[in-house]
């Protein structure tokens, strides 16, 4: 199954290239335990994964078969694969990593990508209202739209001026709404 076909609430088998790998520790009801966080991609999409089997060996640009990985949908409708004690991971030595590079186009972005970085070389076909100099809440990061408000209605935090571009991004396959915050 390709990564673009993942459905939340299912166990899947898929082959993907690991593009990012980090090990961490977290404390929860079970105490402190190590886990591995990474991002996997194939030619169709990019998805983060978390593995609670600390003895697993992953490495960047390696191609792996993920067996029995559980797919969850997060609050922002992004997906994440969770590798549990029932999952298996196999390194695919014969597979070429180049075959698993995702070259994103607008028509194959089917769900939000969340924090994952995506580079699109497209045309800004329209600049929407809400672009330019805006007030942003220091606490929650939301935009304070009305000039008459001196603080955020949600958290009553202070604010600062920032710049953003709210636009329509188009390529030969379709178009998508995008917001580009100021880069500091």
C-alpha positions in Angstrom: 0.0 0.0 0.0 1.3 3.5 -0.8 1.5 6.2 1.8 -1.1 8.3 -0.1 -3.6 5.5 0.4 -3.3 5.3 4.2 -6.6 5.3 6.0 -6.9 6.2 9.7 -7.8 3.4 12.2 -6.2 0.6 10.1 -3.2 -1.6 10.3 -1.1 -1.4 7.1 1.9 -2.9 5.4 3.9 -0.5 3.3 7.4 0.2 1.9 9.0 3.6 2.4 12.2 5.5 2.6 13.1 7.0 6.0 14.0 10.6 5.6 14.4 11.7 9.2 15.1 9.7 12.4 15.4 10.9 16.0 15.4 9.0 19.3 13.7 10.5 22.4 12.4 9.6 25.8 9.0 10.3 27.2 7.2 9.9 30.5 3.6 8.6 30.6 1.4 6.3 32.6 3.9 3.5 32.0 6.9 5.5 33.3 9.9 6.7 31.3 10.5 4.9 28.0 12.5 5.5 24.8 10.9 5.9 21.4 12.0 6.6 17.9 10.4 9.4 15.8 10.9 9.6 12.1 9.4 10.6 8.7 8.9 8.1 5.9 8.1 8.9 2.3 7.4 7.1 -0.9 6.8 8.4 -4.4 3.2 9.3 -3.4 3.4 11.0 0.1 5.2 11.7 3.3 4.1 10.5 6.8 5.6 10.7 10.3 6.0 7.6 12.3 6.8 6.7 15.9 8.3 3.4 17.1 8.2 2.1 20.6 10.7 -0.7 19.9 14.0 1.0 20.9 16.1 -1.9 19.6 15.0 -1.2 16.0 17.7 0.1 13.7 16.7 2.8 11.3 18.9 5.1 9.3 18.4 8.0 7.0 17.7 7.2 3.3 17.2 3.5 4.1 14.2 1.8 2.6 12.1 -0.3 5.1 9.1 -2.5 5.0 6.7 -1.5 7.8 4.4 -4.4 8.6 1.3 -4.1 10.8 1.8 -0.4 11.4 -1.2 1.4 13.0 -2.4 4.6 11.2 -3.8 7.3 13.4 -5.4 10.6 12.4 -4.4 13.6 14.6 -6.6 16.6 15.5 -5.4 18.6 12.5 -6.3 15.6 10.2 -2.7 14.7 9.6 -1.7 11.0 9.7 0.9 9.3 11.8 2.0 5.6 11.7 2.6 4.0 15.0 4.8 0.9 15.2 3.8 -1.2 18.2 5.0 -4.4 19.7 3.0 -6.2 17.0 4.6 -4.4 14.1 7.7 -5.6 12.2 10.3 -3.6 10.4 12.5 -5.0 7.7 15.4 -3.2 5.9 15.0 -3.6 2.2 18.7 -3.8 1.1 17.8 -4.4 -2.6 15.5 -1.4 -2.9 16.9 1.8 -4.4 16.2 4.9 -2.2 15.8 7.1 -5.4 12.6 5.2 -6.2 11.0 6.4 -3.0 11.6 10.2 -3.3 8.3 12.2 -3.2 8.2 15.0 -5.7 5.1 16.8 -4.5 2.5 18.3 -6.8 -0.7 20.0 -5.6 -3.0 17.3 -7.0 -1.4 14.6 -4.8 -1.6 16.5 -1.5 -4.8 14.8 -0.2 -4.5 15.8 3.5 -2.8 18.4 5.7 0.9 17.9 6.1 1.2 19.6 9.5 4.7 20.4 10.6 6.3 18.5 7.7 8.3 20.6 5.3 7.2 20.5 1.6 8.8 22.4 -1.2 6.6 23.3 -4.1 7.7 25.3 -7.2 4.5 26.9 -8.2 2.9 30.2 -9.1 1.1 32.5 -6.6 -2.0 33.1 -8.7 -3.9 35.3 -6.2 -3.1 37.3 -3.1 -6.1 37.1 -0.6 -7.2 39.5 2.0 -5.5 39.1 5.4 -2.1 39.5 3.7 0.4 42.1 4.8 1.0 43.6 8.2 -1.1 41.7 10.9 -1.3 41.6 14.7 -0.4 38.2 16.1 -1.0 37.0 19.7 2.3 36.3 21.6 0.6 33.5 23.6 -1.5 31.4 21.2 -0.1 32.8 17.8 -3.6 33.6 16.4 -4.2 36.6 14.2 -6.0 39.5 15.9 -8.1 40.7 12.9 -9.9 43.8 14.2 -7.7 46.8 14.8 -9.9 47.9 17.8 -8.8 44.9 19.9 -5.7 45.5 21.9 -5.4 41.8 22.9 -6.4 38.3 21.8 -10.0 37.4 22.6 -9.1 33.8 23.3 -6.2 34.2 25.8 -5.9 37.9 26.5 -2.2 37.8 25.7 -0.1 40.6 24.4 0.6 40.9 20.6 3.2 41.9 18.1 3.2 43.0 14.5 4.2 40.5 11.8 3.9 40.0 8.1 2.2 37.2 6.2 1.0 36.3 2.7 -2.4 34.6 2.3 -2.6 33.4 -1.3 -3.7 30.9 -3.8 -0.8 28.6 -5.0 -1.2 27.0 -8.5 0.7 24.5 -10.6 -0.2 22.5 -13.7 -2.1 19.9 -11.6 -4.3 22.2 -9.5 -4.4 24.9 -6.8 -4.3 25.2 -3.1 -4.7 27.9 -0.4 -1.5 28.7 1.3 -0.3 31.0 4.1 3.3 32.1 4.3 4.3 33.5 7.7 7.2 36.0 8.1 10.6 34.3 8.1 12.8 35.6 10.9 
